[in-house]
Amino acid sequence: MVPESETAAEKRARAARIVAGLKRLYPDAGCALHHGSALELLVATILSAQCTDERVNQVTPLLFREYPDAAAYAGADPERLEARIRPTGFFRNKARSLRLLGRELVERHGGKVPECLEDLVRLPGVGRKTANVVLGTWFGKPAIFVDTHVARLAGRLDLSRATEPDRIEADLMELLPRRDWTVTAHSLIWHGRSVCRARKPACDACGLRGSCPFPG
């Protein structure tokens, strides 16, 4: 059970139990977006905005073959690129971001995806969440990426009472050891999709129930 009034030490200990539980429940948790390079992961994550990972994974095999590097995106025909990514929604804005992204990578980074958060978030179409996905998943750097699942579960588990993604990220970074940042983010996403769903969370079947105050 979670005490009504929880000290900082108790909360940190509970967070450690949650992380241990997530590792046990999802030992193979990782990014659901199919990719074989940093660029492919970056593009797939951009496409995943307002779209399911499953739909993105249906689109990207052909896309990645036709646009194998940053230069290909930079020189892409707008209408052709839009047609390739149309099923992901908001395809005109996404296509424009991908073309600008390609140009920026070619002109400023030698066609390579940078490994620095500050450089990543300066790229067209790349916000902090997308940058952290690439840093944590591809480059193996400690990173917490806050999507809708992570934000929802952080609140339900009372790991953060913030509502803005950047503030939730900061709260989780403060609460969790660096070594657990990336695996925890991935595991929270898996748990949010399979158990702690937005509308009907399966609390009775939840392996984290003993450390969770929701509903309360």
Summary of the structure (lengths in Angstrom):
residues: 216
radius of gyration: 18.5
end to end distance: 11.5
largest distance: 58.6
contacts: 666
relative contact order: 0.14
helix: 62%
strand: 0%
